[in-house]
Amino acid sequence: MKKRVALGLLFLSFVIPFGVLIYLSVSTEWYYPDLVSHPFTLSNWSSFFDGRSGLLESASISLFISLTVSTLATLCGFFISRGIAYYTTSRWWLVSAYFPYVIAPVVLAVMLNYYFLQIGLSGTVFGVMTAQLLITMPYAVILFYGYWNRNIRNLENLVATLGGSFTDRVKHAILPSAKGLLVVCFFQCFLISWFEYGLTQFIGIGKVETLTIMVYRYVAESNPYLAALAGTVLIIPPVLLLLVNRKFIFRKEWSF
Amino acid sequence: MAKKLIIVLFILFCLLPLGLSLGYSFLYSIGAVGLLSSGLTLQHWGDLFRGEFLQSMFYSLWIALASAGVALVLALTFLFTLRRHFQSAGLYRLLFLPLTIPPIVVAFVILQMYSGSGIVSRLAVQTGVIDGIRQFPALVQDPYGIGILLAHIFIVFPFFLLVLLNLYQHNKLDEIERVASSLGADSGTIRFKLQLPILMRGLFPLLILYIIFFMGAYEIPLLLGQSSPQMISVLILEKLQRFNLGDIPVAYSMAVWYAFICIITISYLLMTYRKKVAL
C-alpha cells in the first residue's frame, strides 16, 4: 500500500508540471483565491498560431538557432574528437574540453561579452549561436571521444590499406557505426541550445527573443498565461524526442 | 597538416575563447583594463573576502549540497524499496519525463505552485486550511531557498534514479544480494556495506558534477531566489548590470574565482577518476 502511494506521488509530481502549464495556458483572469472558477479561453493559443503574441516568431528563432548550433557542434565535435583521440597523448586535452562546459553559461557569457561587443556579435542571432557553440562543441567532443576506439581505428586502417581515401574511410568505416551516436549527439546539443537561457539573455541582450527569454519576460510582466504558453511550446520538442527515443534525452555518458 | 588543423580547431573553438575571457576578466579584476581603471590593484580581490562573495559562495554551496543530497537520498530510497516496479516499461519511461522540461520552465511552474498566490495557497484557501495569502508560508523567494531546492530536486532526482538503476543492473547487485544473503548477511549489511559503496563509487563523479552545475545555476535562483544572499551567478550578473560602475571589477573578480574553482574541481575529478571514468 505504502509503495503504491509513493509511486502515485511520484507519478503526480512528474505529471503536475505539464498539467499546470497547459491549465494556465488556457486560463485568463485567474485572480486569487480562484482555483477553477475563472474563465477559460483558447485566445492565448490562437494568438500564438496567428503570430499576434510574437511567440511563433520566438519559436522559429529558437528552432533556427538550436538546429544550426546542434548541426555545427555535432559535425565539428565529431572530427575534433577524432583528432584528440588519435593525435594527442595527454589526457589534459580531453579534460580541458570540460572547462567551458562546467562553468555556468551565464558566467562564461559575462567573461566573453567584451569580445562579443568588440566584434559586434552582441545582440545578434549569430552572436548567440557562436556563444552556444562554445558550450555545445566541447560537449560533443566529450561525447564522441569514447567512440574512437581500437576497432574503429583498425577499420579505418583497413579501408586505407585497400586504397581508400579519407572520404572513403568516413563513408565506409566511420559513418555506418557512428550514425546512432551522431543522432544522439545532435539531439542532445539541440536540447542544450533549446533549454539555454542565461547565456542567450546576456549575449543576445534581450534582442534575440528565444522561447526561454520570452518565458522569463512574461513572468517578469506578471503574465502567467503567455509564460505558460511559451513553456508548453518549449517542452513540445523534448517530449517528442522522448517519444521517439529516450536516448536523446538521457545523458548516459555523464554517468561515468 | 590535417592533424595540426584539427588540434588548432579545438584550441580555437574550445580553449581560446575561455582563455581570452578568463584573461580579460582577470585583467579587469586587477584594474589593468576597464573604464574606471586607475592602475593595478588587488583591492577588488580583497573586497571579495569581506562581503557578499563569500556569503554567496556558501549559500550556493548550501543550495547545491542540499539539492544533490536530498535528491540522492530520495533516489536511493526509491531504488532500494521500489526497484522492481521500475522494471515495467511505463514506469521506467516516466522517469525521463522531468528531463524534458527546461530549468526556466521548472522554475516558473514551482513559482505558480508554491508562491503566496500560487495553486497550493489557493487550494488551502478553498479547503479552509488558511484564510488568506498572508497565512501561507514563504516557500519561494525564501531565506532557505526551498523553492530553488524543490526545482533542483525535480530536475535531478529522476536522473540520479535512472543512473542508480543502471548501476544496480550493471554491477549485478541483485546477485551480490543473493550471495550475501545465503552467506547469512542481514538486509542492513547488504544495503549499507555492500551495495551502497558500489553505487556511490559509480555515482560520485556525477554527484560532484551536479554540485558544480547547481552552484552555478542561474535561471532557477533568478526566479525563485531571494534578493540577499544570492546565488553566485545571479550575484555576478547583478554586480555587472548595476548602475554603479565601481562594481564591475568586483563582478569580474567573482567570475574569475568562480571559474577557477570550477576548473580545478573538474580537473581533480577527471584526473583522480581517470580509470573509473568511462570517457
Interface residues (C-beta under 8 A of the other chain):
Chain A: K3 A6 L7 L10 F11 S13 F14 V15 I16 P17 F18 V20 L21 L24 Y32 P33 D34 L35 C76 F79 I80 R82 G83 I84 Y86 Y87 T88 R91 W93 L94 V95 S96 A97 Y98 F99 P100 V102 I103 A104 P105 V106 V107 L108 V110 M111 L112 Y114 Y115 L133 L134 M137 P138 V141 I142 Y145 G146 W194 F195 Y197 G198 F202 T212 V215 Y216 V219 P224 A227 A228 G231 L234 I235 P238 V239 L241 L242 R246 I249 F250 K252 E253 W254 S255 F256
Chain B: K3 I6 I7 L9 F10 F13 C14 L15 P17 L18 L20 S21 L22 Y24 S25 F78 T81 L82 H85 L91 R93 L94 L95 F96 L97 P98 L99 T100 I101 P102 P103 I104 V105 V106 F108 V109 L111 Q112 M113 S117 I119 S121 R122 L123 V125 Q126 G132 I133 F154 P158 F159 L162 V163 N166 L167 G202 L203 P205 L206 L209 I212 F213 M215 G216 A217 Y218 E219 L222 L223 I232 S233 I236 L237 L240 A251 Y252 A255 V256 Y258 A259 C262 I263 T265 I266 S267 L270 M271 Y273 R274 K276 V277 A278 L279
